[in-house]
């Protein structure tokens, strides 16, 4: 799931929005080289370089592993089935005003 960002107030000042990274849960059959479900806070997806593997299309995904208690763990790079990765929202062009 992709999340939207919102401005935050820190130290009494309004700060620019920072996009929060989406968290995905992948079943054992949807990623390579692991056991059980994988909860991953996704940092990067290589959309431009799909990897053919076992007769299917996979994407290289990098992120931070989240344990069942919700704590962040180690960084990890995995292959995920392309059909299991949601398409990111379209980038909006800035509205130009005369």
C-alpha positions in Angstrom: 0.0 0.0 0.0 1.4 3.4 -0.9 0.8 6.1 1.6 0.5 9.9 1.1 2.6 12.4 2.9 1.5 15.3 5.0 3.3 18.3 6.4 4.4 17.9 10.0 5.1 20.3 12.8 8.4 19.8 14.6 9.9 22.2 17.1 7.0 24.6 16.6 7.8 25.0 12.9 5.9 23.6 9.9 8.2 21.1 8.0 7.9 19.9 4.4 6.2 16.6 3.8 8.3 13.5 3.8 6.9 10.5 2.0 6.5 7.5 4.2 7.7 4.3 2.7 5.1 1.7 2.0 5.1 -1.6 4.0 4.3 -4.8 2.2 3.7 -8.3 3.4 4.9 -11.0 0.9 3.9 -14.6 1.2 6.8 -17.2 1.0 5.8 -18.1 -2.6 6.0 -14.4 -3.7 9.7 -13.8 -2.9 12.9 -15.7 -3.4 15.3 -17.1 -0.8 13.4 -17.0 2.5 11.0 -18.9 4.7 7.6 -17.7 5.9 6.0 -14.3 5.2 8.2 -11.3 4.7 7.2 -7.9 6.0 9.3 -5.3 4.2 9.3 -1.5 4.3 10.2 -0.9 0.7 12.9 1.6 -0.2 13.6 0.8 -3.9 12.1 -1.2 -6.7 14.0 -1.8 -9.9 11.0 -1.4 -12.3 13.3 -0.9 -15.3 15.2 -4.2 -14.9 12.8 -7.2 -14.5 14.5 -10.5 -13.8 13.2 -13.7 -15.5 13.3 -16.5 -13.0 11.5 -19.9 -12.8 9.3 -19.0 -15.8 8.0 -15.8 -14.2 8.9 -12.1 -14.0 10.5 -10.9 -10.8 11.6 -7.4 -9.6 14.6 -6.6 -7.4 13.3 -4.9 -4.2 15.3 -3.4 -1.4 14.1 -2.4 2.0 14.1 -2.8 5.8 12.7 -6.0 7.3 9.9 -5.4 9.9 9.6 -8.1 12.6 6.2 -9.4 13.8 6.4 -7.0 16.8 6.7 -4.0 14.4 10.4 -3.2 15.0 12.7 -2.4 12.1 15.5 -4.9 11.4 18.2 -5.4 8.9 18.2 -4.1 5.3 17.5 -6.8 2.7 17.5 -7.2 -1.0 15.0 -9.8 -2.4 13.4 -10.8 -5.7 9.6 -10.4 -5.6 7.1 -11.5 -8.2 6.3 -8.5 -10.4 2.5 -9.2 -10.2 2.7 -8.9 -6.4 4.2 -5.4 -6.4 1.5 -2.7 -6.5 2.0 0.0 -9.2 3.2 3.2 -7.6 0.8 6.2 -7.9 1.2 8.4 -10.9 3.3 11.5 -10.4 1.3 14.6 -10.6 2.6 17.4 -12.7 2.8 20.8 -11.0 0.0 23.1 -11.9 1.3 26.1 -13.8 -0.4 29.4 -13.2 0.0 32.4 -15.4 
